[in-house]
Every structure is written in structure tokens, then in C-alpha cells.
Amino acid sequence: MLIYRKYFKNKKIIITGHTGFKGSWLTLCLSLLGAKILGISKNYPTTPCHFEDLKFGKKIKHKKLDITNLKKLKKIFKIYQPDYVFHLAAQAIVSKSYDDPITTFNSNTIGTLNVLESLRSTKKCRAVIITSDKSYKNLEIDRGYFENDQLGGNDPYSGSKGAAELIINSYTKSFFKNKKITLAIARAGNVIGGGDWSQDRIIPDCFRSWSKKRKINIRSPKSTRPWQHVLDVVRGYLVLAIKLKDLKLNNEAFNFGPKNNQNKNVLELVKEIKLNWKKAKWIINKKSRLKNKESNLLRLNSNKAKKYLNWSPILDFKESVNFTTNWYINYFERGKKFTRSISENNIVRYNNILKKRLRF
Ligand SMILES: NC(=O)c1ccc[n+]([C@@H]2O[C@H](COP(=O)([O-])OP(=O)(O)OC[C@H]3O[C@@H](n4cnc5c(N)ncnc54)[C@H](O)[C@@H]3O)[C@@H](O)[C@H]2O)c1
């Protein structure tokens, strides 16, 4: 990760959704790389909140703003003139999208439209727009989805991300023809890692319950997901931003998923965590309100990222789970005031593996 310093040092970067799970890791990595970061988020989405516990203080600029407010968003872009934009802000929880579809579509679809419109007030910029593996119309097929597969989405979250992609394509074709503003779409799978405190996600649900010696309710034990570590995904976003200087990549979408033999189901994930968290216990919840509302099988084919970005995950399933479990064990043993050192240690450890496996 730290090898990307020369690309981002002193660069002006806007990150939307910087207070979220992935945003906080991206912000930490880019700040270690010496970037000048301006983060835009509407709130601290969880309690606790990884971003808050990292205690950036004045090291980054922090704007509290709802991206549905186009006027204010555009003004920030116009004044700041970022070199790079990473757009992550979204209502990112599938279960919440059923409870509040309007906020979900407003944030994810109209919010993305506003980010694109704001990009028009920059003179020169590269943007990575984060959508989701759930942008694809899910056909429960065994092969991984390719980037040119049909988009869709039955639940409001997936629909809002698929709709955002149509807008992105239209904006690139209509307004970003002079190539001063280039962008690409990143579709990652189910991201795991320390510092995720969201509701209705398996990893935070597990550690929240187990830290209180409670059993976890598993709603879809047989559902297969492309689990991958947040640092592999963040590295994918950084590489994509760097490679966007190649104009051929403008308006292209990239999947960032685990290798095909690494797709595991929820039960396998929980059993893997138990290897390190010995007292882990669970029951299968047969009456979950989300039963039949989530896809059973979701796989991504990431050959395109390998071919054009030279990206593939360096951590396999076991290592990703081990990194994640370790983070939470450390957090509960040492306490939240050690969050920054725990997370930075994760990055150092990841970086050492990266150096060996990519043979720098
Ligand atoms: N975590 C995953 O497994 C996963 C998988 C695929 C795609 N994604 C996508 O990656 C991105 C980040 O996901 P995450 O897990 O970090 O999400 P998160 O829920 O942890 O964080 C969401 C962030 O967006 C901000 N936000 C939400 N609505 C906003 C609005 N209207 N205006 C301004 N800020 C707003 C929140 O304040 C927060 O900073 C999202 O776009 C999500 O859809 C996540």
C-alpha cells in the first residue's frame, strides 16, 4: 500500500463517505501516503465509529454534508479542485433499504448524480465511483459476473446502485468527452475487516454479540458471498485511480472480488472465525425478516482487474478472516483508544505481505 506514495503525496483528494467502514480505511491509507484529504459525509454512521476512533483531528478536512444537497456539494468541489475523487457515500445496508427506500435511492442514485454534476466544476480530475457487486441483475448463476453482464437489483439497495450506474454512463458520454475528467466504476464484493460496526452485517453482528457472550443469529447459513478483506479492496481503488491516466479505462467498470475458489458461505465464514474466537456460538434463525430477500449466490469475475490493473487480492479467505478476527480481538482486549495503532499495524502487516507476493 505504502508503495503508492509517489502517486498520492500532496495530491488533493475528496472522499465521500469517509466516516464509513471502507471510507475510514481509505482515509487512513491515503493520509499515510501523504495526501491532502477532504472528506464529505453526512454523519458518523455507527456507534462506535472506526473513523472517529482513528482520531484524525486536523490532519484532514472534514465536511458534514448530505450529498443530496447539490448546491453545497458543487461549491466544495469548485473551491477544492481535487486531483482525485473517491465516491463511497451511500446508504449501504440492504435491510435498511427495505425500511427506507426513499433515503436509499436519494443517497445512492441522486447522490451519485450530484457527485457527477459537481465533478463538472473541476478543471481536471480522476474519479473512482464505488457501486457494488449487487448492481448486477442476480440470476443465481454459478459463474462469476462479468462487467458487461446485465445490471438490475431486486431490493432497493441493489436497484439504487444499478440505477446509479446508468447515470454514470450517461454523464461520461454526455459531459466528460474532453477527457480532462476521467472516471471508472468499482464493484466490490462483501468486504470484511476490522472497524465495521454496521447493523445486519455478519462480521460486526458476530463480534458485537460474542463480546457480550451472546449467541449470534445466522439468517442465511448457505448463502455464498465474495468475502474479501477491506485492504485488498482499498488497494484496488487506489490502483484504479492511478491507472485512470490511461484514457482507455475511462468509463470502464471493474469487479474487485476474491479468487473463484475463495467464495464461501456464511456458515464457513463463522466456523473460520471460531478458529480464533474459541467461544463463538450461533443459532440458525429460520424466521429472519430478510429470508428470501437476499440472493443466495453471488460471485464476481475479476479477470479484467487482473488484466488491466494488475490487481488481484493478495489475501485468501483464511487470511482475510484472520486479519479481521485479529483486529476485533485486539480492540476488545486493548480498548478503543488503541484503534489507530491496531489499524495501522494491520496496514503494516498487509504491506509486508504485499511486498513479498508482488515481489517489489
Ligand atoms: N461494505 C461492503 O461490503 C460493500 C460491498 C459492496 C459495495 N459497498 C459500497 O461501498 C461504499 C462504502 O460502504 P461502507 O460499507 O463503507 O458503508 P458505511 O455504511 O459504513 O458508510 C457509508 C458512508 O456514507 C455516508 N453517507 C450515507 N448517506 C450519505 C448522504 N446522503 N450524504 C453524505 N454521506 C452519506 C455515511 O455518513 C458514511 O460515511 C458504499 O457505496 C457501499 O454501497 C460496500
The ligand as an ORCA input file, in Angstrom:
! r2SCAN-3c Opt
* xyz 0 1
  N     -19.175     -2.930      2.853
  C     -19.413     -3.732      1.823
  O     -19.348     -4.959      1.948
  C     -19.726     -3.151      0.454
  C     -19.815     -4.036     -0.638
  C     -20.045     -3.502     -1.906
  C     -20.194     -2.134     -2.060
  N     -20.139     -1.298     -0.976
  C     -20.260      0.148     -1.215
  O     -19.073      0.778     -0.722
  C     -19.401      2.063     -0.199
  C     -18.952      2.180      1.240
  O     -19.555      1.153      2.003
  P     -19.374      1.064      3.585
  O     -19.547     -0.337      3.950
  O     -18.146      1.769      3.963
  O     -20.640      1.907      4.066
  P     -20.949      2.555      5.505
  O     -22.414      2.384      5.748
  O     -20.012      2.059      6.523
  O     -20.647      4.106      5.279
  C     -21.461      4.910      4.485
  C     -20.859      6.307      4.431
  O     -21.662      7.106      3.562
  C     -22.087      8.272      4.253
  N     -23.407      8.649      3.738
  C     -24.511      7.875      3.625
  N     -25.501      8.585      3.044
  C     -25.000      9.828      2.781
  C     -25.520     11.010      2.215
  N     -26.773     11.072      1.755
  N     -24.723     12.108      2.147
  C     -23.439     12.060      2.597
  N     -22.896     10.971      3.160
  C     -23.671      9.869      3.237
  C     -22.088      7.906      5.731
  O     -22.010      9.057      6.532
  C     -20.837      7.039      5.763
  O     -19.708      7.880      5.803
  C     -20.896      2.240     -0.393
  O     -21.107      2.920     -1.605
  C     -21.395      0.815     -0.479
  O     -22.611      0.740     -1.175
  C     -19.914     -1.788      0.284
*
